[in-house]
Amino acid sequence: MRALGMILLFVVAVAVAGGVFYAAKAGAMGGPGAGYGYGNASNPDTNETSDNNGTLKSMISNAGEKKHDGPRYSKSGYDTTPLPEKKINELAEKLTPAERDIVLAKGTERAFCGTLTDNHKDGVYICRLCGLPLFSSDNKFNSGTGWPSFFKPFDKDHVAYHKDSAYGMDRIEILCTRCTAHLGHVFEDGPAPTGLRYCVNSASLEFVEKKDGKLDLPAASQPLKTDTAYFGGGCFWGVEDLFQQVPGVIDVVSGYMGGHKANPTYKEVCYTDTEHAEVVKIVFDPARVTYKDLLAKFFKFHDPTQLDKQGPDHGRQYRSAIFASDEKQLAEAKSFVAEQSAKPKFKTRKIVTTIEIAKKSGDAGGFWEAEEYHQDYHAKHGGHCALPSADDE
């Protein structure tokens, strides 16, 4: 009996030691650089993250440099193209020595000493170096660690993640995507709904307060001036995927337009007479890609001569259609189609693309976003759609 008791004590001791070791690995360095952890008793086992990368372990394994050619955009419409070193050095001239030590040299301010730790005002936290919006007051919480803490970023594309193996442990360092300014670290011990704690140095941030319901952001913190285009070219999975690869395109969303039922479902569009077309909503930067450029891509990405079908897909929802956002786009679309119709390749195969003004949001015929499982379908599941001939003549 005594032997059994000794065995039980040994097992308990090992379990406790293992728990302490795990706590040291996951939370002992709980601050932006050093400090202590903050337990998440209400949501200890969540795997949901705000950046869709899975658990902290997978974020560590996936973190690293990724090469991107050309301009980069975030879902919220910001230019996140990495700044050149010369520009970063110019911006760094405004920093104090203490700020430079943190922002550029990856230092850490002392716990409970940052100016923004106890800030409870309504507004947005922007990067001190380049001005990119990084966090919102809506997502700030009191972690008790002594540093400003957030459970998700302003936009998941505004924060970069790098593996940090300092102090004999693996952590994820967080940086500004645009200028690589050091922000702090992210830990998997935050509150719902993400289960994450973005632990940030106050010196890495500037706060812009919302006053009288308005947010007066500086020029460097404002989104791009964008335009929107709507095209229907058969199954929206492939059209969405192809437009997402066009430089200057910021975001592409699959949805339905041109019908007579508000907020239709995919099943209704496919199996009842709602008259909706499968379309993509394209948000783009007109300074880098014009509406006419998108029209030209649209005619390369589908066959505008197929009536109520596209390849193997048959049905009214697969029709070729252009929904112009305004009168200027309407005139440009009509001119483009007339120009294409005069080309030899369309002499015997007539263009059947319909052109109309897009209805307002909330109208039955306006844009209705498709179900979540349709969004980024090719990126999630792989695959591609065959392109028609690229021969312009």
Secondary structure, DSSP 8 states (H G I E B T S, - for coil): -HHHHHHHHHHHHHHHHHHHHHHIIIIIT-SSSS------TTSTT----TTS--SHHHHHHH-S-----S--B-TTS-B-----HHHHHHHHTTS-HHHHHHHTT-----TT-STTTT---SEEEEETTT--EEEEGGGEE--SSSS-EESS-SSGGGEEEEEE-GGGS-EEEEEETTT--EEEEEES---TTT--EEEE-GGGEEEEEEETTEE---GGGS----EEEEEEESSHHHHHHHHTTSTTEEEEEEEEES-SSSS--HHHHHHS----EEEEEEEE-TTTS-HHHHHHHHHHHS-TT-TTEETTEESGGG-EEEEESSHHHHHHHHHHHHHHHTSGGGTSS----EEEE---TTSTTS-EE--GGGTTHHHHH------------
